[in-house]
Every structure is written in structure tokens, then in C-alpha cells.
């Protein structure tokens, strides 16, 4: 019995001593290892979105003078992405980038949109950059959480054409295009 007890204690002591000298996860038989690098990559796509509140002129009184208004187009693009904002001629039949129109049925009211504030109805028309005399507005994205503001300046002239319009509410819809 003494031999069995001594053999058991010797085996237990040898196993405990071996476990304390060999790091965890390493077997008793040393093997070879190999390593390699695993490349990791991702591509971030450019993206943009925009919102544009109403460009409101308020109440026009024929013969009472011109009206001005503005709309702050909020553009959100991925950081450092260059973009360009363009405007079309509007949805009213007969409207163009050079002479935009608001409609009330078949009646129309002249106005236009500029790249800078104007009290004379002169300056650079905010358009597609292709139509003669029009320009687009450039910008650089600040990240999708931060809007970059591009201001569209409206001018409604108090001219003979507008002074002859029928009273009522006039509207138009201008398409804002963000190219990036």
C-alpha cells in the first residue's frame, strides 16, 4: 500500500510542478508556429442629401415695390466630399432659369433666384451653370451630421408684367440637384 501511495504522490507532484513551469495553452511537446498578417479594408462612399425650405416672398402689392426672400438649402455630405448645387427653371409652364414663374391657374408671376442678395434683380442667376448667365454653387461636405448652408436669394420685381396679375396665391417648385 505504501508503494501505491508513494507512486500516486510522486505522479501528483510531478504534474503540479510541470503545470507551474509550462505557460497556459502550451503543450508539453513544443511545436513550431507560423504567423501571417490579415489585411482589413473598407471603402467609404460619398453621399449627400439636402433639404430646402420654402423661398417665401410674402404678400406682393402691385406698384408697391419689389420683394426679396431667401432659402437656406441645407446640404449634408460625407466629410471633405466636394459638391455642387444646381437649380432648374421651376415647374411652372413657361418658366426658365432666365425667367422663373409662379402660377395661379393659368396666371403667372415673374421672379428669379440669385447666388447673392440683390435689390435690383441683377447679378448671377442661380441655375444649372450651363444656361447662359447662370451659375451653380459649390461646397464641401462637413460630415453627415453637419449641414453646409447654400443660400438661394429670391427677387420678385415690381414690373409692368407683375403689376397686371390677377390677385391670388402663386406658387412654383424648383428642383434642387446636388452633384457630388
Helices and strands as residue ranges (DSSP letters): H 2-21, E 48-52, E 67-77, E 82-87, E 100-104, E 107-114, E 125-126, E 134-135, E 137-140, E 148-156, H 160-163, E 176-179
